[in-house]
């Protein structure tokens, strides 16, 4: 990740410990086997999906070993508002009570996102409920907003599980996952807890056929959502307003499209595949100026095989 002032971070493997560390423009922030800030007797076990907000705030998920047996005793979402170790602390961790529910040992999931201004966050979580039927949840700003098997979708069924999350500066959040309805329409995208698009819907002439899957979502601070789907026959990227996602989503790019990379109105390559990443749910990124950042395979020589990302 990078900030608006040129700060940056990435996570390399460190030869000195044969493990991961989070490296920033100021050097090493933290590494596996380091003491876990804010967790008594905790040692960093694994680090996952570090991201940086435009403000320079750093966030990541960590597994923490407390009893020194090499296993995970606590999973935590860490945040440092100024990107320094001195101010690094867990925002959520195993054992926290959220909306009356306790977070499970692995209750802090890898799928999370902070808003650009660092004021809001959304994260997939697991609750201690005594049953796998209703233990999955989405937490937004310290409260459970969606719970599988319990929260109604508004379409006659309930949410069943959660995959990806995105949130903007206004706190508008987008979630992908499944409902407990028929399998031909269970994959969905919800905005602020209400299902907006379902598997089987038709978007700008493209049918999200049975088996369709949401591969990436992003929402910018103008309330516009980019969402990428795979389905029988291809993959496609759409753009629409969060306030009416199904009604406004327009096709931006799909598998098989030609791309003009030299501004001469002639296709130079063909899109053969989409490659959404999984880093902190940032499979794609949509900026306020309308720029969409997405990884694809491009075929330059017409053999149907992508040579370039």
C-alpha positions in Angstrom: 0.0 0.0 0.0 0.9 3.7 -0.4 -0.2 7.0 1.1 -1.0 10.3 -0.5 2.3 11.7 0.8 4.5 8.9 -0.5 4.7 6.5 2.4 4.5 2.8 1.6 4.6 -0.7 2.9 5.0 -4.3 1.7 5.5 -7.7 3.2 8.7 -9.5 2.2 10.0 -12.8 3.6 12.9 -12.0 5.8 15.9 -14.4 5.5 17.0 -13.7 9.1 14.0 -15.3 10.6 12.7 -17.3 7.6 9.4 -15.6 8.1 7.4 -12.5 7.0 7.9 -8.9 8.1 6.1 -5.7 7.3 8.5 -3.2 5.8 7.7 0.4 5.3 9.4 3.6 4.0 10.8 3.9 7.6 12.2 0.4 7.7 11.0 -2.8 9.4 7.7 -2.2 11.3 7.2 -5.7 12.8 8.0 -9.3 11.9 7.0 -12.8 12.9 8.4 -13.8 16.3 8.3 -10.2 17.5 6.3 -9.3 20.6 2.6 -8.7 19.8 1.7 -5.2 20.9 -1.3 -5.0 23.2 -1.5 -8.8 23.9 0.1 -10.0 27.1 2.8 -12.6 26.5 1.9 -12.6 22.8 4.3 -13.3 20.0 3.5 -12.7 16.4 2.9 -16.0 14.7 1.7 -15.1 11.2 1.1 -11.8 9.4 -1.6 -11.4 6.8 -2.6 -8.8 4.2 -1.0 -5.5 5.3 -2.6 -2.4 3.8 -2.0 1.3 4.0 -4.7 4.0 3.8 -4.1 7.3 1.9 -3.5 8.9 5.4 -0.6 6.7 6.1 -2.5 4.5 8.5 -1.3 0.9 8.5 -3.6 -2.1 9.1 -3.1 -5.9 9.0 -4.3 -9.2 10.5 -2.0 -11.3 12.7 -2.1 -14.7 14.4 -0.6 -14.5 17.9 0.9 -17.3 20.0 0.5 -16.8 23.7 1.6 -20.2 25.2 4.8 -20.5 23.1 3.7 -23.8 21.5 3.8 -22.4 17.9 0.1 -22.4 17.5 -2.5 -19.6 17.1 -4.2 -18.6 20.4 -5.4 -15.1 19.2 -6.2 -13.6 15.9 -6.2 -9.8 15.8 -6.8 -6.9 13.5 -4.0 -4.4 14.1 -4.0 -0.7 13.3 -1.3 2.0 13.5 -2.9 5.4 12.7 0.5 7.0 12.0 2.3 3.9 10.7 4.6 3.6 13.6 5.2 0.7 16.0 4.7 2.9 19.0 1.0 3.4 18.1 0.4 -0.1 16.7 -2.5 -1.8 18.7 -5.2 -4.4 18.1 -8.7 -3.0 17.2 -10.3 -6.5 17.3 -9.1 -9.7 18.7 -10.1 -13.2 19.9 -12.2 -13.0 23.0 -13.6 -9.5 22.3 -17.4 -9.2 22.9 -19.0 -7.5 19.9 -22.8 -6.9 19.9 -23.1 -9.5 22.7 -21.1 -12.1 20.9 -17.5 -13.3 21.6 -15.0 -13.5 18.8 -13.8 -17.1 18.2 -10.1 -18.1 18.2 -10.0 -17.5 14.4 -12.8 -15.0 14.6 -10.9 -12.2 12.9 -10.9 -13.1 9.2 -8.4 -12.0 6.5 -11.1 -10.2 4.5 -11.3 -6.7 5.8 -11.1 -3.1 4.5 -10.5 0.3 6.1 -12.0 3.4 4.5 -9.5 5.9 2.9 -9.8 8.3 5.8 -9.3 5.5 8.4 -12.6 6.3 10.1 -14.5 3.1 9.1 -13.8 -0.5 8.7 -15.6 -3.7 7.7 -14.4 -7.2 8.4 -15.6 -10.8 8.1 -15.7 -12.5 11.5 -16.6 -15.7 13.3 -18.6 -15.6 16.5 -18.9 -18.1 19.4 -22.5 -19.2 19.0 -22.3 -23.0 19.5 -23.2 -23.7 15.9 -21.7 -23.3 12.5 -25.1 -22.3 11.2 -25.0 -18.8 12.6 -21.4 -18.1 13.6 -20.4 -16.2 10.5 -20.7 -12.4 10.6 -19.7 -9.0 9.2 -18.5 -6.4 11.7 -18.6 -2.7 10.7 -17.1 -0.1 13.1 -17.2 -2.4 16.1 -20.8 -3.8 15.7 -22.2 -6.9 14.1 -24.3 -5.8 11.2 -24.9 -9.1 9.4 -25.1 -12.6 10.8 -25.5 -15.8 8.8 -28.7 -17.7 9.3 -30.2 -14.8 11.3 -30.1 -11.6 9.2 -32.8 -11.4 6.5 -31.6 -10.3 3.1 -34.9 -8.5 2.2 -35.6 -11.1 -0.5 -37.2 -13.8 1.5 -34.1 -15.6 2.6 -31.2 -15.1 5.1 -27.5 -14.4 4.7 -25.6 -17.7 4.7 -21.9 -16.8 4.5 -19.6 -13.8 3.7 -16.6 -13.5 1.4 -15.5 -9.9 0.5 -16.0 -6.5 2.0 -15.4 -2.9 1.0 -16.2 0.4 2.7 -15.8 4.1 1.9 -15.4 7.3 3.9 -19.1 7.7 4.4 -19.3 4.3 6.0 -21.3 2.8 3.1 -20.3 -0.9 3.0 -20.5 -3.6 0.3 -20.4 -7.3 1.1 -20.3 -10.4 -1.2 -21.3 -13.9 -0.2 -24.2 -16.3 -0.3 -27.7 -16.6 1.0 -29.5 -19.7 2.3 -31.9 -19.5 -0.7 -31.9 -21.6 -3.9 -28.4 -22.4 -5.2 -29.2 -20.8 -8.5 -29.6 -17.4 -6.9 -27.6 -17.6 -3.7 -24.4 -15.7 -4.7 -25.0 -12.0 -4.0 -23.7 -8.5 -3.4 -25.3 -6.5 -0.6 -25.0 -2.8 0.1 -25.5 -1.6 3.7 -27.1 -5.0 4.6 -29.6 -5.2 1.7 -29.0 -7.6 -1.2 -28.5 -5.5 -4.4 -27.5 -8.1 -7.0 -28.0 -11.8 -7.1 -26.7 -14.7 -9.2 -29.1 -15.0 -12.1 -29.6 -11.3 -12.6 -29.0 -9.6 -15.9 -26.6 -6.7 -15.9 -26.2 -4.6 -19.0 -27.1 -7.6 -21.2 -24.8 -10.0 -19.3 -26.6 -12.9 -17.4 -25.0 -13.9 -14.2 -25.8 -17.6 -14.9 -26.1 -20.3 -12.2 -22.7 -20.8 -10.6 -21.8 -17.1 -10.9 -19.2 -16.0 -8.3 -18.2 -12.5 -7.1 -14.4 -12.2 -7.4 -13.8 -8.6 -6.3 -15.6 -5.5 -5.1 -14.6 -1.9 -4.4 -16.5 1.3 -3.5 -15.1 4.8 -3.9 -16.0 7.9 -1.9 -18.5 9.0 -4.5 -20.7 5.9 -3.8 -19.7 4.1 -7.0 -19.1 0.4 -6.9 -16.9 -1.7 -9.1 -17.7 -5.4 -9.0 -16.2 -8.3 -10.9 -18.0 -11.6 -11.6 -17.1 -15.0 -13.0 -19.9 -17.0 -14.6 -20.5 -19.8 -17.1 -19.0 -18.4 -20.3 -16.7 -15.8 -19.0 -15.8 -13.0 -16.6 -16.9 -9.4 -16.5 -16.3 -6.1 -14.6 -19.2 -3.7 -13.9 -19.5 -0.2 -12.5 -22.7 1.1 -10.8 -24.1 3.4 -8.1 -24.4 1.9 -4.6 -27.8 3.5 -4.3 -29.2 1.4 -7.2 -26.5 -1.2 -8.0 -28.6 -3.5 -10.1 -30.2 -0.7 -12.1 -27.1 1.3 -12.9 -24.4 -1.3 -13.3 -22.7 -1.0 -16.7 -20.3 -3.4 -18.3 -16.8 -2.0 -18.3 -14.7 -5.0 -19.4 -15.2 -8.7 -20.1 -13.2 -11.7 -21.1 -12.6 -11.6 -24.8 -12.6 -7.8 -25.2 -9.9 -6.2 -27.2 -7.9 -3.4 -25.7 -6.3 -0.5 -27.5 -3.1 0.2 -25.7 -1.5 2.6 -28.1 -4.5 5.0 -28.7 -4.7 4.3 -32.4 -8.3 2.9 -32.2 -7.0 -0.6 -33.0 -7.0 -3.5 -30.5 -3.5 -4.5 -29.5 -4.4 -7.3 -27.1 -7.3 -9.4 -26.0 -8.4 -10.0 -22.3 -8.1 -13.7 -21.6 -8.6 -13.8 -17.8 -9.1 -11.6 -14.7 -6.8 -12.0 -11.8 -8.4 -10.4 -8.7 -6.0 -10.4 -5.8 -7.0 -11.2 -2.2 -5.0 -8.6 -0.3 -7.3 -7.2 2.3 -10.3 -7.6 0.0 -8.6 -5.3 -2.5 -9.2 -7.5 -5.6 -9.8 -4.3 -7.5 -9.5 -0.6 -6.6 -11.8 2.2 -7.8 -10.5 5.7 -7.5 -12.6 8.9 -7.2 -11.6 10.0 -10.8 -13.1 6.8 -12.2 -9.9 4.9 -12.7 -10.2 1.2 -12.0 -7.1 -0.9 -11.1 -7.5 -4.5 -12.0 -5.1 -7.3 -13.0 -5.8 -9.2 -16.3 -4.1 -11.6 -18.6 -3.6 -10.2 -22.1 -3.1 -12.2 -25.4 -0.9 -10.2 -27.8 -0.3 -12.8 -30.5 -3.8 -14.2 -31.0 -3.1 -17.7 -29.7 -5.7 -17.4 -26.9 -3.1 -17.6 -24.2 -2.4 -14.6 -22.0 1.2 -13.6 -22.0 1.2 -10.3 -20.0 -0.5 -9.2 -16.8 
